[in-house]
Amino acid sequence: MADSGIPAPPICRTCGTQYAEPRPDCPVCLDERQYVGRDGQQWTSLEELRAEGQAGRFEEEGPDVLGVGYTPGFAIGQRALLLRTSAGNVLWDCVPYLDDAMVRAVEELGGIDHIAVSHPHFYSTMVEWAHAFDAPVHLHEADRKWVGRPDPALKFWSGGTLRLSDELTLVNPGIHFPGSAVLHWSAGQGALFTGDVVNVCPDGRWVTVMYSYANHIPERPQAVRAAADLLAGYRFERIYGAWWNRVVTSGGNEVLARSVERYLRFEEGLVG
């Protein structure tokens, strides 16, 4: 990735969103679901991050599912997932860091045929990834306004679902963000990839939902109930969350159902 002499697109140090050109603020962080750090708006770039010593991190997270991240880490700290499917490789969610070594490592695994992102907090450097692998990025139309770097590689879908292949379906559950997406993989016993639209709890036995995790704002009970009813129509044994080792390894449908039931008991005042 040679220096072209063109100013590098800036990246917000707090959320990892890359913008097409310099700007004074980060709209993603100004939104009540995120935050501006106490030291004010801070910017970086891929070039600066490489010079600081960021490096790729790859670890298996499940059958044919490779975690893709970076270390020592900055911003939100999520990891992406490379799904090795019968119809090609799909990158689920995205991370704000990329370098030549990471590109080579992914290319050795067959590259990337599609990129799909769960919600705007993880848009990060999706355009960089799209260009590196000549892959389209699938985003829900309802969240178009949060795109910081428009590009022809971004493909917007609308409605409730989008089929990427016979095995892969993007589903819009309408929680966390209006255009939020989860990805269902029907192969084997089934898996659901959720980012933190549905957040896997540390013990792997529960999941939860929030409108804002950073600011501890709960999601609307009616929206949670509707999302749970929608996702109950899909079969999945495993649920993959947004961070390393945040994976429900068995009983995914049951975990989601009892977690939503617990959430609604508290939010609707049926406990205490």
C-alpha positions as CSV (number, residue, x, y, z in Angstrom):
1,M,0.0,0.0,0.0
2,A,2.3,2.7,-1.3
3,D,1.9,6.4,-0.4
4,S,0.1,8.1,-3.3
5,G,0.7,11.6,-2.0
6,I,-3.0,12.1,-1.6
7,P,-4.1,13.0,2.0
8,A,-5.1,9.9,3.8
9,P,-8.8,9.6,4.7
10,P,-9.2,10.4,8.4
11,I,-10.3,7.8,11.0
12,C,-12.0,8.7,14.2
13,R,-10.0,7.4,17.1
14,T,-13.0,6.8,19.3
15,C,-15.3,4.9,17.0
16,G,-13.0,3.9,14.1
17,T,-15.2,5.4,11.3
18,Q,-13.3,6.5,8.2
19,Y,-14.4,9.7,6.4
20,A,-13.7,10.7,2.8
21,E,-12.0,14.0,3.8
22,P,-11.0,15.9,6.9
23,R,-13.8,17.3,9.0
24,P,-14.1,18.9,12.5
25,D,-16.4,16.3,14.1
26,C,-17.6,12.7,13.8
27,P,-21.4,12.4,13.4
28,V,-21.3,8.7,14.6
29,C,-19.8,9.8,17.9
30,L,-22.1,12.8,18.3
31,D,-25.1,10.5,18.1
32,E,-26.5,9.4,21.5
33,R,-25.6,5.8,20.9
34,Q,-21.9,6.7,20.9
35,Y,-19.8,9.4,22.5
36,V,-17.0,11.9,22.0
37,G,-14.0,11.2,24.2
38,R,-13.2,13.5,27.2
39,D,-10.2,14.9,25.3
40,G,-12.4,15.9,22.4
41,Q,-12.5,14.7,18.8
42,Q,-9.3,12.9,17.9
43,W,-8.3,11.7,14.4
44,T,-5.8,9.2,13.0
45,S,-5.3,7.4,9.6
46,L,-4.2,4.0,8.4
47,E,-0.7,5.4,7.8
48,E,-0.5,6.6,11.4
49,L,-1.9,3.4,12.8
50,R,0.7,1.3,10.9
51,A,3.5,3.5,12.1
52,E,2.2,3.1,15.7
53,G,2.6,-0.7,15.4
54,Q,-1.0,-2.0,14.9
55,A,-1.0,-5.4,13.4
56,G,-3.5,-8.0,12.2
57,R,-4.8,-10.7,14.4
58,F,-6.4,-13.9,13.1
59,E,-8.0,-16.6,15.3
60,E,-10.5,-19.4,14.6
61,E,-13.8,-18.6,16.2
62,G,-15.8,-21.6,15.1
63,P,-16.3,-24.1,12.2
64,D,-15.2,-22.3,9.0
65,V,-15.3,-19.0,10.9
66,L,-12.1,-17.0,11.3
67,G,-11.9,-14.0,13.5
68,V,-10.2,-11.0,11.9
69,G,-8.9,-8.2,14.1
70,Y,-5.9,-6.1,15.1
71,T,-3.6,-5.6,18.0
72,P,-2.9,-3.7,20.3
73,G,-6.2,-2.2,19.4
74,F,-8.1,1.1,19.5
75,A,-11.6,2.6,18.9
76,I,-14.4,0.2,19.7
77,G,-12.2,-2.9,19.4
78,Q,-14.6,-5.3,17.6
79,R,-13.4,-8.1,15.4
80,A,-14.7,-9.1,12.0
81,L,-15.5,-12.7,10.9
82,L,-14.4,-14.4,7.7
83,L,-17.0,-17.0,6.8
84,R,-15.7,-19.7,4.5
85,T,-18.9,-20.9,2.8
86,S,-19.7,-23.1,-0.2
87,A,-20.5,-20.0,-2.2
88,G,-17.3,-18.1,-1.3
89,N,-15.8,-16.1,1.5
90,V,-17.9,-13.5,3.3
91,L,-16.5,-10.9,5.6
92,W,-19.1,-10.2,8.3
93,D,-18.7,-6.8,9.9
94,C,-15.5,-4.7,9.5
95,V,-12.6,-3.3,11.5
96,P,-10.8,0.0,11.2
97,Y,-7.4,-1.4,10.5
98,L,-5.9,-3.0,7.4
99,D,-2.4,-3.6,6.1
100,D,-0.6,-5.5,3.4
101,A,0.1,-8.5,5.6
102,M,-3.6,-8.8,6.5
103,V,-4.5,-8.6,2.8
104,R,-2.0,-11.3,1.9
105,A,-3.3,-13.5,4.8
106,V,-6.9,-13.2,3.6
107,E,-6.0,-13.7,0.0
108,E,-4.3,-17.0,0.9
109,L,-7.6,-18.1,2.3
110,G,-9.4,-17.3,-1.0
111,G,-10.0,-13.6,-0.6
112,I,-13.4,-12.0,0.0
113,D,-16.5,-12.3,-2.2
114,H,-18.9,-10.2,-0.2
115,I,-18.7,-7.9,2.8
116,A,-21.8,-7.3,5.0
117,V,-21.9,-4.9,8.0
118,S,-24.3,-5.1,10.9
119,H,-24.6,-1.4,11.7
120,P,-22.9,2.0,11.5
121,H,-20.6,1.6,14.5
122,F,-18.7,-1.1,12.5
123,Y,-18.7,0.7,9.1
124,S,-15.1,1.6,10.0
125,T,-12.7,1.3,7.0
126,M,-15.2,-0.8,4.9
127,V,-14.2,1.0,1.7
128,E,-10.6,0.1,2.2
129,W,-11.5,-3.5,2.6
130,A,-13.8,-3.4,-0.4
131,H,-11.0,-2.0,-2.6
132,A,-8.4,-4.4,-1.3
133,F,-10.5,-7.4,-2.3
134,D,-12.7,-6.0,-5.0
135,A,-15.8,-7.0,-3.0
136,P,-19.2,-5.3,-2.7
137,V,-20.3,-4.1,0.8
138,H,-23.9,-4.7,1.7
139,L,-25.6,-2.1,3.9
140,H,-29.2,-1.5,4.7
141,E,-30.7,1.6,3.0
142,A,-32.1,2.8,6.3
143,D,-28.7,3.7,7.6
144,R,-27.3,5.3,4.5
145,K,-26.9,8.7,6.3
146,W,-24.1,7.3,8.5
147,V,-21.8,6.4,5.7
148,G,-18.7,8.6,6.1
149,R,-17.0,7.7,2.8
150,P,-19.4,7.1,-0.1
151,D,-18.1,4.7,-2.8
152,P,-19.5,2.7,-5.7
153,A,-18.5,-0.5,-3.8
154,L,-21.3,0.2,-1.3
155,K,-24.5,-1.6,-2.2
156,F,-27.7,-0.7,-0.4
157,W,-30.5,-3.1,0.2
158,S,-34.0,-2.4,1.6
159,G,-36.8,-4.4,3.2
160,G,-36.6,-7.2,5.7
161,T,-34.1,-9.6,4.1
162,L,-31.4,-10.0,1.4
163,R,-30.2,-13.3,0.2
164,L,-26.4,-13.4,-0.5
165,S,-26.5,-17.1,-1.4
166,D,-28.6,-20.2,-0.9
167,E,-27.1,-20.5,2.7
168,L,-26.7,-16.8,3.7
169,T,-29.5,-14.3,4.4
170,L,-29.2,-10.8,5.8
171,V,-32.1,-9.9,8.1
172,N,-33.1,-6.5,9.4
173,P,-34.4,-6.9,13.0
174,G,-34.8,-3.1,13.5
175,I,-33.0,-2.8,16.8
176,H,-30.0,-0.7,17.8
177,F,-30.3,1.1,14.4
178,P,-33.2,1.2,12.0
179,G,-31.0,-0.4,9.3
180,S,-29.3,-2.9,11.6
181,A,-28.6,-6.4,10.1
182,V,-27.8,-9.8,11.3
183,L,-26.6,-12.6,9.1
184,H,-28.1,-16.1,9.1
185,W,-26.0,-19.1,7.8
186,S,-28.2,-22.1,7.3
187,A,-25.4,-24.6,6.7
188,G,-25.0,-27.4,9.3
189,Q,-26.9,-26.7,12.5
190,G,-27.2,-23.0,11.6
191,A,-25.5,-19.9,12.9
192,L,-26.5,-16.3,13.5
193,F,-24.0,-13.5,13.2
194,T,-25.1,-10.4,15.1
195,G,-22.3,-8.0,15.9
196,D,-23.7,-6.2,18.9
197,V,-27.2,-5.8,17.4
198,V,-27.7,-8.8,19.6
199,N,-24.8,-8.8,22.0
200,V,-23.4,-12.1,23.3
201,C,-22.7,-11.8,27.1
202,P,-19.4,-12.8,28.6
203,D,-20.4,-16.3,29.8
204,G,-21.8,-17.3,26.4
205,R,-25.1,-18.4,27.9
206,W,-27.1,-15.2,27.4
207,V,-27.4,-12.4,24.9
208,T,-28.8,-8.9,25.4
209,V,-29.9,-5.8,23.4
210,M,-29.4,-2.1,23.9
211,Y,-30.2,1.1,22.1
212,S,-26.9,2.4,23.3
213,Y,-24.3,0.2,25.0
214,A,-21.9,3.2,25.6
215,N,-24.6,5.3,27.3
216,H,-26.7,2.4,28.8
217,I,-29.9,3.3,27.0
218,P,-32.2,0.3,26.8
219,E,-33.9,-0.7,23.6
220,R,-37.7,-0.3,23.2
221,P,-39.5,-3.4,24.5
222,Q,-41.8,-3.5,21.5
223,A,-38.9,-3.4,19.1
224,V,-37.1,-6.2,21.1
225,R,-40.2,-8.4,21.0
226,A,-40.7,-7.8,17.2
227,A,-37.0,-8.7,16.6
228,A,-37.2,-11.8,18.6
229,D,-40.3,-13.0,16.8
230,L,-38.6,-12.4,13.5
231,L,-35.4,-14.2,14.4
232,A,-37.4,-17.1,15.9
233,G,-38.2,-18.1,12.3
234,Y,-34.5,-19.0,11.7
235,R,-32.7,-22.1,13.0
236,F,-29.3,-21.5,14.6
237,E,-27.2,-23.4,17.1
238,R,-24.5,-20.8,17.4
239,I,-24.6,-17.0,17.8
240,Y,-21.5,-14.9,17.0
241,G,-21.2,-11.6,18.7
242,A,-18.9,-8.6,18.1
243,W,-15.8,-9.3,20.2
244,W,-13.3,-12.1,20.6
245,N,-14.7,-15.3,22.1
246,R,-18.2,-13.8,22.4
247,V,-19.9,-16.9,20.9
248,V,-22.9,-18.9,22.0
249,T,-21.7,-22.4,21.1
250,S,-25.0,-24.3,21.5
251,G,-28.7,-23.9,21.8
252,G,-28.7,-20.5,20.1
253,N,-32.5,-20.3,19.5
254,E,-33.2,-21.1,23.2
255,V,-30.5,-18.7,24.4
256,L,-32.1,-15.8,22.4
257,A,-35.6,-16.7,23.5
258,R,-34.9,-16.8,27.2
259,S,-32.6,-13.8,27.1
260,V,-35.4,-11.7,25.5
261,E,-37.9,-13.0,28.0
262,R,-35.6,-11.9,30.8
263,Y,-35.0,-8.5,29.2
264,L,-38.8,-7.9,28.8
265,R,-39.5,-8.9,32.4
266,F,-37.2,-6.1,33.6
267,E,-38.1,-3.5,31.1
268,E,-41.8,-4.0,31.5
269,G,-41.6,-3.9,35.3
270,L,-42.5,-7.5,36.0
271,V,-39.7,-8.1,38.5
272,G,-38.6,-6.6,41.8
